Amino acid sequence: MDVSETLRGLGSATLGECGARIMRARIRPVWTGAVLAAPAVPVTCTPGDNLAIHVAVAIAHPGQALVVDVGTIPERGYWGEVLTTAAQARGLTGLVIDGGVRDTAAIESLGFAVFSSMVALPGATKHSAGSVGVPATVAEALVEPGDWVVGDADGVVIVPGHDLDEVIAAGRSRADKEEGFFSKLRAGSTTVELLSLDRAPVVIEKNVHQEQSR
């Protein structure tokens, strides 16, 4: 099984319903079409400083993606074209950062998958403490060595490494169930019926039902 391909195919929305840790909605793709599914390298920076990111790019393994917490000063350009070029040369596959990035047009043209909470111009310093490979909480999702990060148009999730097989199995089961729903919905069924929803709490104006019945 190609884990990366499988996780990309299931997508963040399905995985988020099946045991993956969901990042806050502020984490969005920097460019339309960015997709990421890779082993995660947690990184923690001193607020306003990106030294730990530079170190992470230098020591991370090909195929991995950095998942970065920058603390209480998000409005800095912690990542840009230079780090993107360096990361691609090292074989890294992407970045998720709860903070700012810049040079977004260049990042898109290079096709590097970046997910961030904002775009910001001011630069970061490069001399303060941080950590690489140490568990971190990024956008309220715990990231540990051995976890996988999955990002797409819907958002970003972290798949716990110790639950990887279980989350994938649950995701496949959910995807198969939803595929069955699609054909039934096209045949005339309603989501109320398929999900066995209770209509009782919903107030329905009589004329609405009559209009639909005509």
C-alpha positions as CSV (number, residue, x, y, z in Angstrom):
1,M,0.0,0.0,0.0
2,D,1.3,3.5,-0.9
3,V,0.4,5.3,2.2
4,S,0.8,8.8,0.7
5,E,-1.4,8.0,-2.3
6,T,-4.1,6.3,0.0
7,L,-4.2,9.3,2.3
8,R,-4.4,11.8,-0.6
9,G,-7.2,9.8,-2.1
10,L,-9.2,9.7,1.1
11,G,-8.7,13.4,1.8
12,S,-8.6,15.6,4.9
13,A,-12.4,15.8,5.3
14,T,-12.9,12.0,5.4
15,L,-9.8,11.4,7.6
16,G,-11.0,14.1,10.0
17,E,-14.1,12.1,10.6
18,C,-12.2,8.9,11.1
19,G,-9.7,9.6,13.9
20,A,-7.3,12.1,12.4
21,R,-6.6,15.3,14.5
22,I,-8.1,18.3,12.8
23,M,-6.2,21.6,12.6
24,R,-8.1,24.9,13.0
25,A,-9.7,26.2,9.9
26,R,-7.3,29.1,9.7
27,I,-4.7,26.8,8.1
28,R,-5.4,27.0,4.3
29,P,-3.5,26.1,1.1
30,V,-1.3,29.0,-0.1
31,W,-2.2,28.2,-3.7
32,T,-5.2,26.5,-5.3
33,G,-4.6,22.8,-5.9
34,A,-2.0,22.2,-3.3
35,V,-2.2,18.7,-1.9
36,L,0.0,17.1,0.7
37,A,0.2,13.7,2.4
38,A,3.6,12.9,4.0
39,P,5.3,11.9,7.2
40,A,5.3,14.9,9.5
41,V,8.3,16.6,11.1
42,P,7.2,18.7,14.0
43,V,9.0,22.0,14.4
44,T,8.7,24.7,17.1
45,C,10.1,28.2,16.7
46,T,10.8,31.0,19.1
47,P,8.1,33.6,18.2
48,G,9.5,35.9,15.4
49,D,12.4,33.6,14.6
50,N,12.8,30.9,12.0
51,L,16.2,29.3,12.8
52,A,14.5,26.0,13.7
53,I,12.9,25.9,10.2
54,H,16.2,26.4,8.5
55,V,17.7,23.6,10.6
56,A,14.7,21.3,9.9
57,V,15.1,21.8,6.1
58,A,18.8,20.9,6.5
59,I,18.2,17.6,8.4
60,A,14.8,16.3,7.4
61,H,14.6,13.2,5.2
62,P,13.3,13.2,1.6
63,G,9.6,12.7,1.4
64,Q,8.9,14.4,4.8
65,A,6.9,17.6,5.4
66,L,7.5,20.2,8.1
67,V,4.7,21.0,10.4
68,V,5.5,24.3,12.3
69,D,4.3,26.2,15.3
70,V,5.6,29.8,15.5
71,G,4.0,30.7,18.8
72,T,2.5,34.1,19.6
73,I,4.0,36.1,16.7
74,P,2.4,34.7,13.5
75,E,2.7,37.8,11.3
76,R,6.2,37.2,9.9
77,G,7.3,35.8,6.6
78,Y,8.8,32.6,8.2
79,W,9.0,30.9,4.8
80,G,9.5,32.1,1.3
81,E,11.1,31.3,-2.1
82,V,14.6,30.6,-0.7
83,L,13.4,28.0,1.8
84,T,11.1,26.5,-0.8
85,T,14.0,26.0,-3.2
86,A,16.2,24.6,-0.4
87,A,13.4,22.2,0.7
88,Q,12.7,20.9,-2.8
89,A,16.5,20.4,-3.3
90,R,16.4,18.2,-0.2
91,G,13.4,16.2,-1.4
92,L,10.9,17.6,1.1
93,T,7.3,17.5,0.0
94,G,5.6,20.3,1.8
95,L,5.0,22.7,4.7
96,V,2.2,23.4,7.2
97,I,2.8,26.4,9.4
98,D,0.5,28.2,11.9
99,G,2.0,31.5,10.8
100,G,2.9,33.6,7.8
101,V,4.7,32.9,4.6
102,R,5.6,35.1,1.6
103,D,6.7,34.8,-2.0
104,T,3.5,33.0,-2.7
105,A,3.6,33.3,-6.5
106,A,7.0,31.8,-6.5
107,I,5.9,29.0,-4.2
108,E,3.0,28.2,-6.5
109,S,5.2,28.3,-9.6
110,L,7.5,25.8,-8.0
111,G,4.6,23.6,-7.1
112,F,5.5,23.2,-3.5
113,A,2.6,22.3,-1.2
114,V,2.4,25.0,1.5
115,F,-0.5,25.5,4.0
116,S,-0.4,28.5,6.3
117,S,-2.6,30.7,8.5
118,M,-1.6,33.8,6.6
119,V,0.6,35.6,4.2
120,A,2.9,38.2,5.8
121,L,5.8,40.4,4.6
122,P,8.0,41.2,7.7
123,G,11.0,38.9,7.9
124,A,12.0,36.6,10.9
125,T,15.2,36.6,12.8
126,K,17.5,33.6,12.7
127,H,19.2,33.1,16.0
128,S,16.8,31.9,18.7
129,A,16.1,28.6,20.2
130,G,13.6,26.1,18.8
131,S,13.1,22.4,18.3
132,V,12.9,19.8,15.4
133,G,11.4,16.4,15.8
134,V,10.0,17.2,19.3
135,P,6.2,16.8,19.7
136,A,4.4,20.1,19.0
137,T,0.9,21.5,18.9
138,V,0.2,23.2,15.6
139,A,-3.1,25.0,15.1
140,E,-4.4,23.0,18.1
141,A,-3.5,19.6,16.7
142,L,-0.8,17.5,18.3
143,V,2.0,16.5,16.0
144,E,4.4,13.7,17.0
145,P,7.3,12.0,15.1
146,G,5.8,9.1,13.2
147,D,2.5,11.0,12.4
148,W,1.4,11.8,8.9
149,V,0.1,15.2,7.7
150,V,-2.6,15.5,5.1
151,G,-3.6,18.8,3.5
152,D,-5.9,19.7,0.6
153,A,-8.6,22.3,-0.3
154,D,-10.7,21.3,2.8
155,G,-8.0,21.8,5.4
156,V,-5.2,19.9,7.2
157,V,-5.3,16.9,9.5
158,I,-2.7,14.9,11.4
159,V,-3.0,11.1,11.2
160,P,-1.5,9.5,14.3
161,G,1.3,7.1,13.3
162,H,0.2,4.5,15.9
163,D,-3.4,4.6,14.6
164,L,-2.5,4.8,10.9
165,D,-4.0,1.5,9.8
166,E,-7.1,2.0,11.8
167,V,-7.7,5.5,10.4
168,I,-7.2,4.3,6.9
169,A,-9.6,1.4,7.3
170,A,-12.2,3.7,8.8
171,G,-11.7,6.2,6.0
172,R,-12.1,3.5,3.4
173,S,-15.3,2.3,5.0
174,R,-16.7,5.8,5.2
175,A,-15.8,6.5,1.6
176,D,-17.5,3.3,0.5
177,K,-20.6,4.1,2.5
178,E,-20.8,7.6,1.0
179,E,-20.4,6.2,-2.5
180,G,-23.5,4.1,-1.9
181,F,-25.3,7.3,-0.7
182,F,-24.6,9.1,-3.9
183,S,-26.3,6.6,-6.2
184,K,-29.3,6.5,-3.8
185,L,-29.6,10.3,-3.7
186,R,-29.5,10.5,-7.5
187,A,-32.3,7.9,-7.5
188,G,-34.5,10.1,-5.3
189,S,-33.7,9.3,-1.7
190,T,-33.1,12.1,0.8
191,T,-30.3,12.6,3.3
192,V,-33.0,12.6,6.0
193,E,-33.9,9.0,5.0
194,L,-30.4,7.7,4.5
195,L,-29.1,9.1,7.7
196,S,-32.2,8.2,9.7
197,L,-32.6,11.8,10.9
198,D,-35.4,12.9,13.2
199,R,-37.5,15.7,11.7
200,A,-39.3,16.5,14.9
201,P,-37.0,19.4,16.1
202,V,-37.5,21.3,12.8
203,V,-40.5,23.6,12.5
204,I,-42.0,23.2,9.0
205,E,-44.4,25.8,7.6
206,K,-47.4,24.0,6.2
207,N,-47.3,25.9,2.8
208,V,-43.7,24.8,2.2
209,H,-44.7,21.2,2.3
210,Q,-47.7,21.8,0.1
211,E,-45.6,23.6,-2.5
212,Q,-43.1,20.7,-2.6
213,S,-46.0,18.2,-3.0
214,R,-47.4,19.8,-6.2
